[in-house]
């Protein structure tokens, strides 16, 4: 099953095939039948996903040759089992490179950020900036809190925000990522902090949804509105 998913990710993961390496402009495709339209549409689907997955620099001529030889039943330069292994190895290595790049980007950001006015760094590496100091009690790990938050990647991409939804969230403190667990237990009700969470205090090497890549450093504006029952 995993093998089929990987192959479909490549095969239905190839922008119109030749446009990847050619000049942009009006398509020269001639579609004379429904089958032509289906074939061209498959090419668009594959190419679109290749661009999205950042594997659009592959040799398109060889890609088409491999497809053509397989569909015709001709012998191929690489056997099917070996091809699957090559694809899996390539995707694994590419993901590892992207993950390491994200970790390096996060380290560089945090190193520069820690010297900015008002930014404090804890022993764990969590960084925070007090935007507003509250006067209420501080929660403990077993408390349930009501919060507003606005989460972004280092490039400013918003991945989650109760502010945008217009509805605060309610969770137990110990149900959050480690960076939040630490920050919330230092905040008084009514406080609003900006926290900078290293990847190891966030989701680590896990991918979370379509936007949070492995080893991502995350930024949150976090406001503690209430501790349930207090």
Wavefront OBJ file of the C-alpha trace (Angstrom):
o trace
v 0.000 0.000 0.000
v 2.791 2.408 0.946
v 4.564 1.638 -2.327
v 1.448 2.442 -4.339
v 1.021 5.733 -2.492
v 4.633 6.699 -3.203
v 4.281 5.904 -6.900
v 0.998 7.778 -7.189
v 2.598 10.725 -5.418
v 5.208 10.797 -8.185
v 2.981 9.747 -11.017
v 0.044 11.905 -10.085
v 2.409 14.097 -8.354
v 4.220 15.187 -12.537
v 2.705 21.223 -14.546
v 2.204 20.456 -18.079
v 5.164 18.175 -18.495
v 7.287 20.134 -20.909
v 6.497 23.539 -19.446
v 8.770 22.730 -16.492
v 11.861 23.055 -18.661
v 10.566 25.210 -21.486
v 9.615 28.834 -21.846
v 6.334 30.104 -20.505
v 3.701 30.912 -23.073
v 0.565 29.699 -24.744
v 0.202 25.933 -24.864
v 0.797 24.254 -28.221
v -1.167 21.154 -27.192
v -3.694 19.885 -29.751
v -6.531 17.941 -28.158
v -8.520 15.996 -30.749
v -10.414 13.577 -28.533
v -11.566 12.918 -25.016
v -8.629 10.561 -24.558
v -6.257 13.373 -25.589
v -7.814 15.631 -22.984
v -7.491 12.933 -20.325
v -3.827 12.355 -21.185
v -3.065 16.067 -21.127
v -4.965 16.496 -17.882
v -2.927 13.713 -16.252
v 0.212 15.551 -17.337
v -1.070 18.779 -15.784
v -1.928 16.971 -12.544
v 1.475 15.302 -12.354
v 3.330 18.515 -13.163
v 1.319 20.610 -10.712
v 2.130 18.239 -7.878
v 5.788 18.008 -8.860
v 6.070 21.776 -8.600
v 4.247 21.753 -5.273
v 6.579 19.041 -3.955
v 9.620 20.882 -5.356
v 10.719 18.029 -7.590
v 10.099 19.873 -10.859
v 13.790 19.917 -11.842
v 13.827 16.252 -12.843
v 14.608 15.316 -16.451
v 11.153 15.337 -18.041
v 12.373 13.582 -21.195
v 13.497 10.585 -19.137
v 10.278 10.637 -17.141
v 8.252 10.419 -20.356
v 10.583 7.748 -21.746
v 10.099 5.604 -18.664
v 6.332 5.941 -18.943
v 6.357 5.234 -22.681
v 8.533 2.120 -22.408
v 6.446 0.746 -19.548
v 3.128 1.378 -21.297
v 4.406 -0.266 -24.509
v 5.775 -3.236 -22.600
v 9.370 -2.563 -23.724
v 12.346 -3.400 -21.536
v 13.386 -0.604 -19.176
v 16.816 0.472 -17.948
v 15.685 -0.068 -14.339
v 13.376 -2.785 -13.052
v 10.108 -1.874 -11.329
v 11.213 -2.961 -7.836
v 14.482 -1.047 -8.171
v 12.577 1.999 -9.432
v 10.356 1.973 -6.352
v 13.438 1.838 -4.112
v 15.082 4.728 -5.987
v 11.961 6.868 -5.651
v 11.597 6.160 -1.938
v 15.274 6.865 -1.283
v 15.120 10.133 -3.244
v 12.035 11.364 -1.403
v 13.500 10.407 1.977
v 16.770 12.224 1.266
v 14.939 15.294 -0.035
v 12.731 15.448 3.043
v 15.782 15.080 5.290
v 17.534 17.965 3.516
v 14.458 20.199 3.857
v 14.122 19.250 7.507
v 17.758 20.098 8.265
v 17.413 23.386 6.380
v 14.364 24.294 8.491
v 16.278 23.492 11.677
v 19.226 25.660 10.614
v 16.877 28.500 9.666
v 15.251 28.304 13.096
v 18.577 28.325 14.935
v 19.767 31.348 12.999
v 16.514 33.208 13.665
v 16.575 32.489 17.401
v 20.236 33.475 17.696
v 19.485 36.876 16.166
v 16.160 37.273 17.951
v 17.484 36.743 21.480
v 19.365 40.070 21.444
v 16.333 42.128 20.427
v 14.895 44.565 23.011
v 12.581 42.897 25.532
v 13.179 39.326 24.357
v 14.011 36.859 27.129
v 15.306 33.308 26.763
v 14.614 30.473 29.196
v 16.916 27.561 30.008
v 15.015 25.360 27.532
v 15.606 27.790 24.668
v 12.091 29.213 24.615
v 12.061 32.928 23.863
v 9.323 35.345 24.848
v 8.415 39.023 24.695
v 5.886 40.442 27.159
v 3.382 42.508 25.191
v 1.009 43.034 28.123
v 1.464 41.991 31.756
v -1.597 40.604 33.478
v -2.467 40.778 37.172
v -4.335 37.494 37.689
v -3.164 34.081 38.911
v -0.779 31.821 37.015
v -1.986 28.390 35.845
v -0.376 25.049 36.640
v -0.003 22.135 34.232
v -3.267 20.490 35.308
v -5.377 23.638 34.865
v -7.658 24.247 31.899
v -7.177 27.667 30.325
v -9.058 29.902 27.917
v -6.713 31.552 25.446
v -6.437 33.534 22.260
v -3.505 32.814 19.974
v -2.146 33.677 16.544
v 0.445 31.289 15.118
v 2.844 31.990 12.253
v 5.879 30.481 10.581
v 9.132 32.428 10.378
v 8.113 33.846 6.986
v 4.868 35.214 8.425
v 2.578 32.486 7.070
v -0.412 32.055 9.393
v -1.095 28.399 10.198
v -3.665 28.781 12.989
v -5.386 31.677 14.736
v -8.266 31.962 17.191
v -8.127 35.691 16.507
v -9.090 35.117 12.872
v -11.803 32.660 13.899
v -13.113 35.104 16.476
v -13.432 32.393 19.115
v -10.984 31.689 21.984
v -9.798 28.146 22.641
v -10.120 26.111 25.825
v -7.551 23.394 26.615
v -5.700 21.833 29.538
v -2.247 23.394 29.896
v -0.505 20.007 29.688
v -2.292 19.289 26.395
v -0.238 21.835 24.471
v 3.198 21.671 22.860
v 6.080 21.898 25.332
v 6.813 25.540 24.539
v 3.260 26.522 25.435
v 3.245 24.434 28.611
v 6.325 26.304 29.785
v 5.127 29.767 28.747
v 1.597 29.492 30.148
v 2.860 28.539 33.610
v 4.865 31.781 33.691
v 1.973 33.970 32.540
v -0.608 35.697 34.706
v -4.221 35.872 33.586
v -4.606 38.962 31.430
v -1.090 38.647 29.987
v -0.302 38.691 26.305
v 3.089 37.376 25.190
v 4.822 36.805 21.922
v 6.636 33.482 22.153
v 9.257 32.055 19.837
v 9.222 28.266 20.026
v 12.235 26.210 18.858
v 11.281 23.126 16.864
v 12.256 20.783 19.697
v 9.693 22.530 21.940
v 7.068 22.460 19.187
v 6.478 19.487 16.873
v 10.073 18.396 16.304
v 10.507 16.239 13.217
v 6.769 15.747 12.737
v 4.807 17.386 9.949
v 1.656 19.035 11.308
v -0.880 19.735 8.611
v 0.060 21.239 5.260
v 1.926 24.289 6.616
v 4.045 23.227 9.596
v 6.993 21.331 8.153
v 9.342 19.124 10.205
v 11.777 21.043 12.447
v 9.837 24.305 12.118
v 10.413 27.114 14.611
v 7.048 28.694 15.415
v 5.936 32.145 16.563
v 2.792 32.775 18.586
v 1.012 35.731 20.049
v -0.510 34.123 23.115
v -3.080 35.764 25.420
v -4.194 34.095 28.664
v -7.814 35.095 29.174
v -8.948 32.839 31.987
v -8.212 29.808 34.139
v -11.305 27.618 34.363
v -12.615 27.377 37.900
v -10.381 30.139 39.296
l 1 2 3 4 5 6 7 8 9 10 11 12 13 14
l 15 16 17 18 19 20 21 22 23 24 25 26 27 28 29 30 31 32 33 34 35 36 37 38 39 40 41 42 43 44 45 46 47 48 49 50 51 52 53 54 55 56 57 58 59 60 61 62 63 64 65 66 67 68 69 70 71 72 73 74 75 76 77 78 79 80 81 82 83 84 85 86 87 88 89 90 91 92 93 94 95 96 97 98 99 100 101 102 103 104 105 106 107 108 109 110 111 112 113 114 115 116 117 118 119 120 121 122 123 124 125 126 127 128 129 130 131 132 133 134 135 136 137 138 139 140 141 142 143 144 145 146 147 148 149 150 151 152 153 154 155 156 157 158 159 160 161 162 163 164 165 166 167 168 169 170 171 172 173 174 175 176 177 178 179 180 181 182 183 184 185 186 187 188 189 190 191 192 193 194 195 196 197 198 199 200 201 202 203 204 205 206 207 208 209 210 211 212 213 214 215 216 217 218 219 220 221 222 223 224 225 226 227 228 229 230
